[in-house]
Amino acid sequence: MDRHQDTLYLRIADQLAGSIRAGTLARGERIASVRELARQQGVSMATVVQAYRTLEDARLIEARPRSGYFVAGRAARRLPEPDTTPLPSQSQPVAVSSMGSRVFTMALDPDFVSFGAATPGEELFPYERIRRAVNRAAQRHRATLSRYPLGSGTQELRRAIARQALSMGCQLDTRDILVTGSCLESVSLCLRAVTRPGDVVALESPTYFGFLEILESMHLRALEIPTHPRQGLSVDALALALDTQPVKAILAVPTLSNPLGSSMPLAERRRLAQLVAQRGVPLIEDVIYNALCEHDDQRRAVRSYDDSGHVMLCGSFSKTVAPGLRVGFVAPGRWSDQVQRLKAVHSGAHTEFLELAVADLLTQPGAESAYRQLRTTVAARVDEARGIIAESFPRGTRVTDPPGGFILWVELPAGSDSMALFEACLRERICIAPGTMFSTTGRYAHCVRLGLGGRWEDAQRRALRRVGELAHLVLPAAGGEA
Ligand SMILES: Cc1ncc(COP(=O)(O)O)c(C=O)c1O
């Protein structure tokens, strides 16, 4: 099979997966025969067969003997989505407990069935391709191993990042890109450049606990802004907050936020870019999940609407290319000099041969199809997990339906105790992330974040059902004890 065919079958599988997840093709519905689809798409029957096999592997479709192909018929009871939470309008000092590192350590412990981390498992990445890229980089650029790296990162990687940023609608100058060791390092550098201890930072609610840990370590205050589970950060609420509070920076994940998986509509992204430019407040935009979004247009960054330099773009390849290589980037806009200086002082330049390996992986011909494969694989398991939640969690449970990624946010009936559920799960060697970790407000004590990036086999399906059974024991009517 040539390279063109190789990407073609994935493109067809990806389109169909999108239609199934959007509900355009309903569960149980018959889909086009191999011959029909080959004719419609102007491709060979072998290409369609390969696309259908990919969808079968992902359990999105099934072949029925002598009848054809059908959308897989798990008649999942559809659950409603969580609501936007009303929030206090004052900023809070951040004092997150050690829960984050406790959960993260257990989530990576092979003795646990893990839904605790937002980390993709190793089986999602093409190990051989990564190994070859690292070996090639170390061999071809031997000299980089025995000299100090200098500057903002290798030109090869910055060029690859600039090219990838085009898919987010951003035209970046390679001179404005700084390579870092991770997305969190990028975010920390940006916060350091634009805030001082005691300042207020506005962010989504609920928000990624890693952000809260950074805020705490820098003695910053968090102002949580109402965030819709599908539409993301409320720009109206943010504008009001900017009118009434001394907000020094905004930190947001407009595409597939963590933990909600929300993705802001394009018009809201434009409004957000206009708002930060008018008010002169920096927006630190985390784009770590953009490549995982199923809708091409929603990969567009807020930065693409900004020509004032107020949007500081942060990202990494931890969720999409090779988590172990630890390579991230920042394009700090008008705070470029400050961020470059801080980076030089705090950690210096990054490991060149690893940057070159990532540049290689990003520019190889198979890079786009690897993303597509990743999106299709995680979409199928998220879909299946939603079905299991609908079947086994208590009545009144709500769950998000994100357009990509591998995180679900589950809202248990009001009054449920997610800490008690967390402890009950631990006794059975299952790790989940209780909702309290994702806010300074204590509003999400009845919520749970489930990370589905790790292994996904029968043991995980059984464990998720078991979490649902245990959730019945932490309902307020059952006495709140697990
Ligand atoms: C929104 C968000 N940003 C950043 C990170 C961390 O990325 P990195 O490992 O590159 O620091 C995560 C990981 O869960 C995340 O969810």
The ligand as an ORCA input file, in Angstrom:
! r2SCAN-3c Opt
* xyz 0 1
  C      -4.378     21.561     30.277
  C      -3.061     20.928     30.559
  N      -1.941     21.651     30.414
  C      -0.731     21.106     30.659
  C      -0.609     19.795     31.066
  C       0.764     19.238     31.349
  O       1.510     19.161     30.177
  P       3.073     18.871     30.224
  O       3.218     17.446     30.610
  O       3.574     19.138     28.872
  O       3.623     19.820     31.230
  C      -1.741     19.003     31.206
  C      -1.629     17.589     31.637
  O      -2.555     16.976     32.106
  C      -2.994     19.592     30.947
  O      -4.119     18.885     31.084
*
